[in-house]
Amino acid sequence: MRIDDSDRVILDHLATQGGLIIDRTVAWCEINSGSRHLAGLERQRQVLLEALSVLPAAPIDAPLATSPEVSADGRVGELHHPPAIAVVVRPDAPVQVVLTGHYDTVYPETSAFQTVVTRPDGALHGPGVADMKGGISVMLAALEAFERHPLAHRVGYRVLLSPDEEIGSVASAPILADFARQGHVGLTYEPALADGSLASARKGSGNFHIVVRGRAAHAGRDFASGRNAVMEAARLAQALHALNGLRDGVTVNVAKIDGGSPLNMVPDVAIVRFNVRFPTSEDAAWFEGQVDSIVASTIGEGLHAHLHGRITRGAKPFNTAQQRLFGAVKAVGALLGQDIAWKPSGGVCEGNNLFASGLPNVDTLGVRGGDIHSDAEHAWPDSFVERAQLSALILMKLASGEIDGPALRAAMTDFAESV
């Protein structure tokens, strides 16, 4: 594998685009697009539709169904989502690539973290600058540059930008699965790990809610008639927490308990909200059995517990197909003078969804940065061009056949048949 003259033209062009890639990111970050801020998401979506219009096919809306949401009073309602954005270019080309990202962030409309500044050490500090508006800007720069390559016609691609990744991709999951089934290789633009590494194996994840209902009563006049939902929720939370350490690699995070009442009233509703991470499908099945038993342990007149939620992303092991793909990315990085390394991650992303549908993928091709999901989130400016060049050269080597996309997909099929 080597960089030829036509590759060099593309890479040299990207070397001049750093200011544009960064400035675009900064402008996008100053649009608050928290996962539940519908007006902000719609503003971001409109900006992205315009930005993506430079590609050979026009971006289109991919409508999403509502997803269930358990409110603080225990009622199950519907969470609405704006459409995802899809772009389909050359669907009949011999090599098909799926590129994904998300335009929602974890920062709510009321967050004080709303703008990007440059820290004294040179890092860009702002909401979504790494996760993942910077990644979307890098993706777009790589695709726009790749279209200038003489072999671009050999690669078709599907782009999906979703508005719900930070809350589990429940609504966008069917489209991710459909796109994955039509591709040979997946590229996703989550930020690199804090040390610049790629994520190799990933755990799976699920989000759950237990709604506990009791019986309200006056705390003074009729205390004995009450059935305290908060106390039962606390007992269930302790039982869930006790699962930690029972099975290697499985962690249960009890994140929140909603509930309560005036101090002179026995509370009649509470909700325990928790997340699980697991390394294998067998671990997921074990966990689900444990949770069912814990919920069933709520017995007694006037107390009831109901489980909501599910496993939203399966585990993503570092199988043979993944190892071959990562080896190819490492070889491409070496051509650019980039030392590509990888290690496992307990985090989850759209890469888990793509893998579940048989698509080998690298899901940390976004910028180098850190402290994501916090008000210290940052990205390093020199990584924007660096990562755009890496993605563009991956695409060029897929076009030339030096990276064999169909063979990588076939290796995933072999893995699926062996498990």
Order of alpha helices (4+ residues) and beta strands (2+ residues): alpha-alpha-alpha-beta-beta-beta-beta-beta-beta-beta-alpha-beta-alpha-beta-beta-beta-beta-alpha-beta-beta-beta-alpha-beta-alpha-beta-alpha-beta-beta-beta-alpha-alpha
